[in-house]
Structures are given as C-alpha cells and as structure tokens.
C-alpha cells in the first residue's frame, strides 16, 4: 500500500472514532472510555510510524517540507501529552469530554494540513515506487509501535 494512502486510512479510522465519541450520550462513560482507548492506540501508532519512517523520508525527498515536518512534530507533541492525560483520566471526570474535544480539534487541524497542503507535494517528490516501499515499512512498523503515547519521540521534546 502507498504510504500516503496508509496514513489517510489511519486518519479515516480516527475520524470515525471521533464521530462515535461525539454521538455517545453525556453519561455514556463506559462507551466513551472504550472509544478513547482505541483513539489512544490508533494515534500513538500513527504518530510513531510518521516520525520514525514517513517524516524523515519526506524531508529527504522534499527538502522544502522541513518547516511542515517540524510543525507537525510539535503538533504531535501536544496530542501525545493529551493522549497520556486521557489514558489516566476517569471518563466521568468533568474534564474528560473537554479534553477529548480539544484533542479532536487539534487532530482534525493536523490532518487537514497534511492532506490538503503537504501530501500532494510529498507525493510528487517521492513517486509511486518510493511511496509503496514506505507504505510497506510503515505497515510493518505498526507492530513495533509503543502502546504508551509518551514513548513516541516527539513527546519528549
């Protein structure tokens, strides 16, 4: 699978989870907890493969993308810390929904920038064969991704 297609599929998966969270009732704490746990797993894995494989390859192929990569890593930093807080927060806590809402805003902004502004340039710079190779590497790397958001490199700086 093409690396950009793989990342977009991840984006779709997370967006579906966000919509489920938004549809869950105010007192659906158990359901929301389950959804958030899946979001944590999905986004931790996604940020891991982007930072370990996709971003370095994109920077190499499209040196002009350096600023975008740096901004994306900072956005990951914020998201990963929010995920780590959500991981330990009781779903009945009054801050749970608010924290999740801010997380969703951040992730949606990040996804929109990547998909509309950045991915087309990276696709042009890399070409199909390189993107397919990256897709295979990222798919394999998903199995090695940490389960802990703060274990992703950008969480540390």
C-alpha positions in Angstrom: 0.0 0.0 0.0 1.1 3.5 -0.8 2.4 5.3 2.3 0.2 8.3 1.9 -2.9 6.1 1.4 -2.0 4.2 4.6 -1.7 7.5 6.5 -5.1 8.7 5.1 -6.7 5.4 6.1 -5.4 5.9 9.6 -6.9 9.4 9.5 -10.3 8.0 8.5 -10.2 5.4 11.2 -9.6 8.1 13.9 -12.2 10.4 12.4 -14.8 7.6 12.7 -13.9 7.1 16.3 -14.2 10.9 16.9 -17.7 10.8 15.4 -18.7 7.8 17.6 -17.4 9.8 20.6 -19.5 12.9 19.6 -22.6 10.7 19.2 -22.3 9.0 22.5 -24.5 10.4 25.2 -23.3 12.7 28.0 -23.4 9.8 30.5 -22.1 7.1 28.2 -18.9 6.9 30.3 -18.1 3.2 29.6 -18.6 3.6 25.8 -16.6 6.9 25.7 -13.8 5.2 27.7 -13.6 2.3 25.1 -13.6 4.8 22.2 -10.9 6.9 23.8 -8.7 3.9 24.5 -8.9 3.0 20.8 -8.1 6.6 19.8 -5.1 6.4 22.1 -3.9 3.2 20.4 -4.5 4.5 16.9 -2.9 7.9 17.3 0.1 6.5 19.2 0.8 4.1 16.5 0.2 6.6 13.7 2.5 9.3 15.2 5.1 6.7 15.8 5.2 5.5 12.1 5.1 9.1 10.8 8.0 10.2 13.0 10.1 7.1 12.5 9.6 6.5 8.8 7.4 8.9 6.9 8.7 12.3 8.1 12.4 11.5 7.6 11.7 10.2 4.1 9.5 13.2 3.2 12.2 15.6 4.4 14.8 13.8 2.3 12.6 13.7 -0.8 11.2 17.2 -0.4 13.7 19.4 1.5 11.3 22.3 1.3 8.9 20.4 3.6 11.3 20.8 6.6 9.1 23.5 8.2 6.0 21.4 7.8 7.6 18.4 9.4 8.9 20.5 12.3 5.4 22.0 12.9 3.8 18.5 12.6 6.2 17.1 15.2 5.2 19.9 17.6 1.5 19.2 16.9 2.3 15.5 17.7 3.9 16.6 21.0 0.7 18.3 22.1 -1.5 15.4 21.0 0.6 12.8 22.7 0.6 14.6 26.0 -3.2 15.0 25.8 -3.5 11.2 25.0 -1.3 10.4 28.1 -3.6 12.5 30.2 -6.8 11.0 28.7 -5.3 7.5 29.3 -5.4 8.0 33.1 -8.5 10.2 33.4 -11.8 8.8 34.6 -14.4 9.1 31.8 -16.8 10.5 34.4 -14.3 13.3 35.2 -15.8 16.7 34.2 -12.6 17.5 32.2 -12.8 14.2 30.1 -15.1 15.4 27.3 -13.5 18.9 27.2 -10.0 17.3 26.9 -11.3 15.0 24.2 -12.9 17.9 22.3 -9.6 19.8 22.3 -7.8 16.7 21.1 -10.2 16.3 18.3 -9.8 19.9 17.2 -6.0 19.6 17.2 -6.0 16.3 15.3 -8.5 17.5 12.7 -6.4 20.6 12.1 -3.3 18.5 11.7 -5.0 16.1 9.3 -6.4 18.9 7.1 -3.0 20.5 6.8 -1.3 17.2 5.9 -3.9 16.0 3.4 -4.5 19.3 1.6 -1.3 21.2 1.8 1.5 18.7 2.3 0.7 15.2 1.0 0.3 16.4 -2.7 3.9 17.9 -2.6 5.3 14.8 -1.0 3.6 12.5 -3.5 5.1 14.5 -6.4 8.5 14.5 -4.8 8.6 10.7 -4.0 6.8 8.9 -6.8 4.8 5.7 -6.6 7.6 3.2 -6.0 9.1 5.0 -3.1 5.6 5.6 -1.5 4.8 1.9 -1.9 8.1 1.0 -0.2 7.3 3.4 2.6 3.8 2.0 3.0 5.2 -1.5 3.5 7.7 -0.2 6.0 5.1 1.7 8.0 2.7 -1.3 8.0 5.4 -3.5 9.4 6.4 -0.8 11.9 2.9 -0.6 13.3 3.5 -3.9 15.1 6.6 -2.4 16.9 4.9 0.8 17.9 4.7 1.5 21.6 1.4 1.5 23.5 2.4 4.4 25.6 1.9 7.9 24.0 4.9 9.4 25.9 7.2 6.7 24.3 6.8 8.4 20.9 9.9 10.6 20.2 8.2 14.0 19.9 6.6 13.6 23.3 10.0 14.0 24.9 10.9 17.4 23.4 
